Amino acid sequence: MSILRAVVVSLGVSMPALFAAAATMSAASDPSGLETIILMHGLGRTSRSMQPMQRALEDAGFAVENFGYPSRSASVEGLSKLLAERIDKCCTQREHRRLGFVVHSLGGIVVRAYARAYGVDRIGRVVMLATPNAGSEVVDLLRGNLLFRYGFGPAATQLGTRSEDLPRSLGPVGFEVGVIAGRASINPIFSGLLPGEDDGTVAVESTRVEGMKDFIVVPHTHTFIMNSREVQSQAASFLRTGGFVHAEGHAETHDNAGK
């Protein structure tokens, strides 16, 4: 399998009981105060990739905005400006002060860049799915490849693991974040580049971010993690309560989750 083809392939409790419980909770009783959730897809994807998550959260009682953005046409800073415009529009139309987010991969870096540029006043709880918060070794390998740069755009080249790369330079998060990492891979080529467990694009440890409130690892791939019923249920749980549902004895404390 060629490197470019591998990039394309890569990109991209009882859980039913948990989800049913979340669906019975009305928006009026939501203690988080988040009336609308903004969804953001990953690099090279479209809002269609987040439609399963959209349907699940709507079934759980949330109002959802599925934000499609040109992930391959601008830098992360440029994409954060587009997000700012969307947030302004959403907050003006619906008179919301804070918004929740469920974001896949690059979407999480865009939210962090938005927070640095525009502040955190409008950011409520954020669920990050397979976001390369410490960068990806895959980008380290491919950033100099013209086909990679042309095919995936300027934002992709910013997602490396060097200290000067954007993910590591954004600093700790200043809002409530729950991170869901995947540990299944359909890409043995990229998995060979990544340390420890990985999802075929991002190492599990690289999804962690300083200041996060909760963290879980699920047996799903980078490309399809948002389609999992378990992940959808866990996202709803974090948006509602500020925490995931952990198997007994596996909960991370607030003191060590961000390390």
Residue pairs with C-beta under 8 A, 6 or more apart in sequence:
1 9
1 189
3 141
3 142
3 145
3 148
3 189
4 145
4 147
4 148
4 151
6 187
6 189
6 190
7 138
7 142
7 148
7 151
7 152
8 44
9 186
9 187
9 223
10 138
10 186
10 187
10 190
10 200
10 201
10 222
10 223
11 42
11 43
11 44
11 45
11 152
11 201
11 222
11 223
12 42
12 44
12 45
12 49
12 222
12 223
12 224
13 245
13 247
15 229
15 230
15 233
16 229
16 233
18 233
18 234
18 237
18 245
19 56
19 59
19 60
19 229
19 232
19 233
19 236
22 60
22 61
22 233
22 236
22 237
22 240
23 59
23 60
23 61
25 60
25 61
25 240
26 61
27 35
27 61
27 62
27 63
30 61
30 240
31 240
31 241
32 100
32 124
32 125
32 239
32 240
32 241
32 242
33 98
33 124
34 62
34 98
34 99
34 100
34 124
34 125
34 239
35 63
35 94
35 96
36 62
36 63
36 64
36 65
36 90
36 94
36 96
36 99
36 100
37 57
37 62
37 63
37 64
37 65
37 99
37 100
37 101
37 102
37 239
38 64
38 65
38 67
38 86
38 87
38 90
38 99
38 100
38 101
38 102
39 47
39 50
39 53
39 54
39 57
39 64
39 65
39 66
39 67
39 101
39 102
39 103
40 50
40 67
40 69
40 83
40 101
40 102
40 103
40 104
40 107
40 108
40 110
40 111
41 47
41 49
41 50
41 68
41 69
41 71
41 104
41 107
42 49
42 71
42 104
42 105
42 106
42 107
42 130
43 71
43 72
43 105
43 106
43 152
43 155
43 156
43 159
44 71
44 72
44 151
44 152
45 71
45 104
46 68
47 66
47 67
47 68
49 104
49 226
50 66
50 102
50 104
50 226
51 66
52 226
52 227
52 232
53 102
53 226
53 227
53 231
53 232
53 235
54 64
54 66
56 229
56 232
56 233
56 235
56 236
57 64
57 102
57 232
57 235
57 236
57 239
58 64
60 236
62 100
62 236
62 239
63 94
65 86
65 90
67 83
67 86
69 79
69 82
69 83
69 86
69 110
70 79
70 82
71 79
71 106
71 153
71 155
72 151
72 152
72 153
72 155
72 156
73 153
74 82
74 153
74 154
74 155
75 154
75 155
75 158
76 106
76 109
76 110
76 113
76 155
76 158
76 166
77 113
77 117
78 154
79 106
79 110
79 113
79 155
80 110
80 111
80 113
80 114
80 117
80 118
81 117
83 110
83 111
83 114
84 114
84 117
84 118
87 99
87 114
87 122
90 96
90 99
91 97
91 99
91 122
96 122
97 121
97 122
98 121
98 122
98 123
98 124
99 122
99 123
99 124
100 124
100 125
100 126
100 127
100 239
101 107
101 111
101 123
101 124
101 125
101 126
101 127
102 126
102 127
102 129
102 226
102 235
102 239
103 110
103 111
103 126
103 127
103 128
103 129
103 131
104 129
104 130
104 131
104 225
104 226
105 129
105 130
105 131
105 132
105 201
105 202
105 222
106 131
106 132
106 155
106 156
106 159
107 128
107 131
108 126
108 128
108 129
108 131
108 133
109 131
109 132
109 133
109 155
109 158
109 159
109 166
109 167
109 170
111 123
111 126
111 128
112 133
112 170
112 173
112 209
113 166
113 170
114 123
115 123
115 173
115 174
115 175
116 170
116 171
120 174
120 175
123 175
124 175
124 176
125 175
125 176
125 177
125 178
125 238
125 239
125 242
126 173
126 175
126 176
126 177
126 178
127 177
127 178
127 179
127 180
127 234
127 235
127 238
127 239
128 177
128 178
128 179
128 180
128 207
128 209
129 180
129 182
129 225
129 226
129 231
129 235
130 180
130 181
130 182
130 199
130 201
130 202
130 207
130 222
130 225
131 179
131 202
131 207
131 209
132 139
132 159
132 167
132 201
132 202
132 206
132 207
133 167
133 179
133 206
133 207
133 208
133 209
134 161
134 167
134 168
134 205
134 206
134 207
134 208
134 209
135 159
135 160
135 161
135 162
135 165
135 167
135 168
135 206
136 159
136 160
136 161
136 194
136 201
136 202
136 203
136 206
137 161
137 193
137 194
137 195
137 203
138 190
138 193
138 194
138 201
138 202
139 156
139 157
139 159
139 160
139 161
139 165
140 160
140 161
140 162
141 193
142 148
143 149
143 156
143 157
143 160
148 156
148 157
149 156
149 157
158 165
158 166
158 167
159 165
159 166
159 167
160 167
161 167
161 168
161 206
162 168
163 169
171 210
172 209
172 210
172 211
172 258
173 209
173 210
173 211
173 212
174 211
176 213
176 242
177 209
177 211
177 212
177 213
178 212
178 213
178 214
178 215
178 216
178 234
178 235
178 238
178 242
178 243
178 244
179 207
179 208
179 209
179 212
179 214
179 215
179 216
180 207
180 216
180 217
180 218
180 225
180 231
180 234
180 235
180 244
181 199
181 202
181 204
181 207
181 208
181 215
181 216
181 217
181 218
182 198
182 199
182 200
182 202
182 204
182 217
182 218
182 219
182 220
182 221
182 222
182 225
183 197
183 198
183 199
183 204
183 217
183 218
183 219
183 220
184 199
184 200
184 219
184 220
184 221
185 191
185 198
185 199
185 200
185 221
185 222
186 200
186 221
186 223
187 200
187 201
190 198
190 200
190 201
191 198
191 200
194 202
194 203
194 206
195 203
195 205
196 203
196 204
196 205
197 203
197 204
197 217
198 204
199 220
199 221
199 222
199 225
200 221
200 222
200 223
201 222
201 223
202 222
204 217
207 215
208 215
208 258
208 259
209 258
210 258
210 259
211 258
212 257
212 258
213 242
213 243
213 254
213 257
213 258
214 238
214 242
214 243
214 244
214 252
214 257
215 244
215 252
215 257
216 234
216 244
216 246
216 252
218 225
218 228
218 230
218 231
218 234
220 228
220 230
220 231
225 231
226 232
233 245
234 244
234 245
237 243
237 244
237 245
238 244
246 252
